[in-house]
């Protein structure tokens, strides 16, 4: 991240910041299309989550693309529904504290009085923040004996301490807002942001005219954290949520979207070109050992090859988590071990795998937790190993543990792993489909999703094509969610929920048309494949 640019933003006048949000530059067509598709995918996923009573997952999905919606009213309505569902669910479970963030976001999105939200109008935070100071005075009661002043701003000292009448709320909110505006004018943006929030909690309508300034304070806090080089840091995930809140306040702030992209780039992990590779020396068994954050490499070749292996593995790991699960890759404990054998004969002798195999991966799980990860490869063709075999096997390791307690289905495991390879390698499998199709060697989809025992040529080609077909329809994340649901509740109910197909047989007909251009028969002799 360019730190100087962020510091310039912090020092810029608030008026310039707000004025900059009035226009919106037109992005490149492909970038705009990608953002639009991502927004539509998020809306679809959120609707599915709400349909299946998973409102918190719906909110998480919608927050992820909030920086790209440009004030889309349908998107914001869906987000409002998700907030309301979360609040209802958590309050019914007596988890009021967990419901508070959703109440706060809902108040920002749809300003109404706190009383309408179904809870006490004033939080203790708002009441305490309005305590008397040297600069403020409290109106005295017109009647009744004098009493010690409480630390709450009220119209009279003998009011009910929990009075949430409109006049009491408005009085507190206006004083807080006045203080917030003063702090903002004095460029004390951190304090101003806290006061804006407290004023909003007291009376949500009070801050309507100050939404952009409040958003500025939120972004100031985020930039301040990103520029911080020492001391405790706020997690990037929390910073992303703060930017999302700012976008709810002022959806057209272009800088907020830029900042969101910066944070997401940070969360994706380090650039493979600068991944730290530490050489640990030689162990008694004769291997040289080097490691990165998530891999430990055992090798006898030149360190340059081991470093390239480490970088490729880390890059593939980050990319696969982002693509298929839409999240930052967690740190692996234990690390994945990668053994690099000089020849296929060495590889076969050490692992008992066939000498024709380019490599394989293995893992051990205990109660859903992965307790061992390992990849074994030979290096007779280093270029192919780095471009195809290593990404394929690393993808297998990434998938393990991402489907709950379930073992990754083989058709999913191999289908995704094949698609990780370069296009020319993927086509090596797909070009076999027409012949397999003509010779009636393809499995019915019902068989494919249940079998682990099938000739590799058939299984790899058909699995890769089916995974490609489904992931193109609703996106890679929706595909893995469908698989997770299918393992839990059955594939056909999951198909109906995620893709609208009523059965595996209907899916098969649509896939056949995608792969071979045929809707009429199960096994057609016509083909669109090369």
C-alpha positions, 0 to 999 in steps of 0.5 A: 500500500502507498502510505504517502497517499493515505497520509495525504488523504488524512490531511485533506480538508473534509470539504474537499473529501465530501466534494470529491464524492459527488462525481463517479468516474467510469471504470473500464468495461471489464472491471465494471462488469466484474463488479456488477456480477459480484454484486448480483452474486452477493444478492443471490447468495444473501437471498439463499441464506435468508431463505434458509434462516442464515441471516448472519451469513447473509449480512457477511455476504452483502457487506463484502460487496458493499463498496461496489453497489453505488447506492443500489436500492434493491441491494440496500433493501436486502441488507435491511431485511438481513439486519432485521432478521439478525436482530430478531434471531439474536433477541429471541435467543436472548443475545442482545449484546450480539444484536447491537451491531446489527441494530446500529447498522440498521439505524444507519441504513434506515433512520428511525427512533430507537424506540421503534427498534423494540428496545430502550431508546437510550443506551448507557453509552449515549447517556454517559456521553452527555454528562455535564462538562465545563462547557455545557449546562443542564437546565434546572427543574422548574419545580421541586427541591434541588437534587444531585445532578445525574450524569444524564441530560434531561429536561427536569431532574425528577424525570424517570431515569429511563425516560425515552420521550422524544423531547429527552432523546432529541435534547441529548442527541442535539447536544451530542451532535453539536459537540461532534460538529465542534470536534469535526471542525477542530479536525479531531476526527476520532472524537467526532466519530464517537460523538456522531455515533452516540448522537445517532444512538440517542436519536437516529434522525439527528445525524441525517444531515451529518452522514458524510462527515460521520463517514469521513470520521470512520474512514479517517480511523481506518486510514490511521490504522493502516498507516500505523507501524507500531503498537496494537493494530485493529484486525483488517476484517474489522477495518473492512467492516468500518469501511462498509459502515461508512459506505452505508452512511454515504454510498457514493464516496469513491474513496471508500471503495478504493480503501475497501479494495486496499484492505482486501488486497492486504487480506489476500496475503503477501505477494508471492514474489515477496513471500519469505522463504527461510532456509533451515539447513540440512537434517540428519535424513539428508534433506535440506529444509526451507519453510514459509508461513504455511509450507515446509519444503524438503529438497535436495535440489538447488535452493532456487527451485525450493523457493519457487515451489514455496512461492507457487504453493503459497500463491495457489493456496491464497488464490483458491481460498479467495476463489472458491470460499470467498475468504482469506486463507487461515494460517495452517497449523500444522504446515503442509510438508512438500517433499521434492524427489529428483526423479520419478524412480526416487519418488516411486521408491519412497512413496510406493506410488506408480512411477508414472504418477507426477505426484500426489497429496495426502492429509489426515483429519480428526473430528473435522480438524486437519492434523497432517498435510503432505504433498509428494512430487518428483522434479524430472520436469520442473516446469510442468511440476510448477505450473500444473502438478503443484497447483493441482495438489495444493488445491486438494490440500486447500479443499480438505476441511472446508466441508465440515466433517465431510470428506471432500467428494472425489468429483468435487476434489478432482474437478476443482483441482483439474481446473487449477491447471493451465488451460492447455492442461485442462483441455487435455482432459476435456478433449476426451469428452466427445469420444467418451460421450460417443462410446457411452462411457460417461457416467450418469451424474447420479453415479458420478457424484457418488462414486470413488471408483472410475477410470481416471480419464472418464472421471477427471474429464467429466468432473472438471466439465461438471464443476466448470458448468455449475461454477459458471452459473452462480460463481465458485462460492455458490458452488462450494456452498451447494456442495456443502449443503448437498453433503448435509441434506442431499444433492437434489434438495440443494440443487433446487435451492441453489440452481433451480434444478428439480433433480440430478436428471435435470442437471444432467440434461442441462450439462449435456447441452452445455458440453455437447449442445444436445437437449434431447438424448442422454448420449448424443453423437454431436459435440461442440468440443474440439 
